[in-house]
């Protein structure tokens, strides 16, 4: 095992991990979902927590920071430490008129519009692990949509045509880390999925979710992810 450089574990790592980008969301989800959470990491402001999930089994919540490069570091070091099944629990901006604020989106595939996932061999894009994607979809029922996202390097993209280009490429939402997670899962033999809360509408008119709806959505997203991770993987599946 490669010794981690950026993560400094102070508690046991679970093989099941939730990956919010925001350290504040990691704390929120740890308080809501973990029994007796202990801080797993606080180095570099990348807060992480370990405890028992609602099903009584070990669960870690570890923030990845913003963007593909930071996420790649965190996910790689988690893999070295023994993580096996990972679900991103992040946010996205809708570019589809059918996807509105507060909805949950299960990413089936991520278009590689970022440099990190392409450097990891994603090519045009990368897909969720089929078995874990099926678990997330089953756990969601009618409570989430599914679709393709585009992962980008720019949160503030000043090019007026870029969102429509992603829409025409098949994406329904934009975010920054899913393609990196999926690419690393493919190369490292991990099981990965991504559940995203729509916090912004980018097209046709820009709108932002309010604080109360954001917190309620974060709780629903976390609960969905832990229900999916509680489902038992098929024999022989990581």
N, C-alpha and C positions, 0 to 999 in steps of 0.2 A: 504494500500500500504506500502511495506517495503521501508524505506528511503534508497536511494542509498548511497553507501560508496565510490565507486571508480569513479563514474561519478558525476560531480557537475554542473548540468544544469544552463546555463546562458541565455538560450533562450527556446522557446517552442519546445517540441518534437512533430514531426509529427507521425501519426500512420503508415506511410509508411517510411521505412528506407533502405538505401543502406549500406552495411557492407563491406568496404574494410579492409584488414588487416593493410595496410601501412598508417600511418598518412599523409604522403606526398601525397598519392593517394586520401585520403579524401579531402585534400585541392584542389588538381587538379580537382576532380569531382565537388566540391562545386563551384569553380570558373567557370567551364564549364556549369553546369546544373542548378544552383540555381539563382533565381532573388533576389538580395539584401541579400546574405547569412549573417547570424549572427553566431558567435561562440556559439555552444551548449555546448561543453565541451573542456577543455584543461588540466584537471587534469591528472596526471600521463603520460602526453605526448600522451594521447588517444584523438587526435583532432577530434572534431565533429562539424557539421554546420547544421543550419536549415534555410530554406527559402521557396520560391515557386518554384515548378518544372516547366518544360516546358508547362505542362497542366494548370498551374495557381493554382494548389492545393499544400498544405503543403508537404514538403519532407525534411527528415533529412538524412545526410550522416555522419556515425559514424564509426571511425576506431575501430578494435577489438584487435589490437596487433597480435603477432605471437603465433600460437598454440592453442590447444583446451582449456587449462585452462584459458588463458586470454579471449578468445572468450566467454567462458561460463559465466564469470563474467559480461562482457559487455552486452551480450544478455539477461541475467537474469535481470539485472538492467533496461535495456530498456523495457523489458516486464512489470516490476513493474511500470514503468512510463507511460505505455499505448501504446507501440509499438504493432502493430498487423500484418503487412505484411512486411517481411524482405527478402532482396535478397543479398546474398554474392556476391561481385564483387572482386574476387581475382585472383591469378595466380596459375598455375599448371605446372608440368613437364610431358611431354608425354612419355608413354612407349609403344605406338602403332605406327607402321611405317606409319599409315594413318593419324596421327594427327601431324601437323607440326607447326613450330613457327608462331605466329601471329594469329592463328585460335582461335575462341571462342568455348568453350565447355559448354553445359548445362548439369549439373550433375543430372541425374535421381535418382541415389542412391549412397550412400557412404558406402563403406566397412569400418567397425570400426576397423582400425588397430592402434588406439590410445587409451590411457587410459581414457580420459575424457568422450568420448561418451559412452564407455562401463560402466563407473561409473554412467552415466545417464540412463542406461537401454537399450542401443541400441542393445545389443546382437551382432550378426554378422554384423549388418549394419542398416542404417536408410535411408528412402526415402524422396524425396521432397514432399511437399503438392500437391496433384494432381491438384487442381484448379489453383494454382499459377504456377505450372510447365506448365500447358496448356497455360496460359497467356504468359509465357516467350517463349515457343515454337512457338506460333502464332506470337508474336512480332518479333521473329528472322527470320521467313521465311526460306530462304536458306542461311542465314548469319551466321549460327552456327551449330555445330554438337551436338549430344546428346550421353551420355554414362555414364557408371559407373566409379566413381573415388574411390581411396583408400585414406583415411585420416590416416596420420601417425604422430608420435611424433618426428621423426627425419628428419631434413632437409638434414643433411649430414649423410647418412647411409653407413657405411663402409662394410656392408655385400654384397658381389658381387652377391649373389643369390636372394636378397630381391625383386628387381624390377621384375624379371621374375616370382617370386612367386605371386606377385600382378597381373601380366598379366594373368597367368594361372587361377587366381581366378575371372577373368572377368573385371578387371579394365583397362581403357585405359590411365589413368593419375593419378599422385600422388599429394596430397596437404595436408593441415594440419587442416583445420577448418570446413569443410562442414559437416562431420558426427556429430560434436558437435551441429551445428546449427539445423540440421534435428532432432536430438534426443531431444533437448530442445523444438523445435516447437511442437513435438508430445506430450510432457508432459505438456507444458504450453498453448496449444490451439492456437498456432500461425500459420500463413501461411508463409512458407519458401521455397525459391528456391536458387540456386547457379549457377552463370555464371562465368566462369573462362577463363582467357587469357593464352594461351600456351606460356610461356616465356622460357621454357627449353625443349630440347629433351634429354631424358635420355637413351632410347634405340632406335636404336642399337648403336649410337655414341652420346656422350654428346655434345650439342650445346647450346648457349645462345643467346637470342634475342638482337638486338642492341637497343640503346637508342631511336632513332627516331621511330622504329617500336613498341617499348614498349609504348611510349606516344600515338601513333595513336591507338594502340589496347586498351589502357585504355579508350580513348574517345569512341570508338565503343562499348565497354563493358558497360560503363555507360549509353550511349544512349539507348542501348537495354534494360537495366534494367528499366529505367524510362518509356519506352514505355510499358513494361509489367505491371508496377505498375499503369499506367494510365488507363488500362483496368478495367472496373467495375466488382467487384466480384459478383457472383450469390447471390440472396437473401438467407440469412441464413448462408452464408459462411463468416468466419472471414477474 
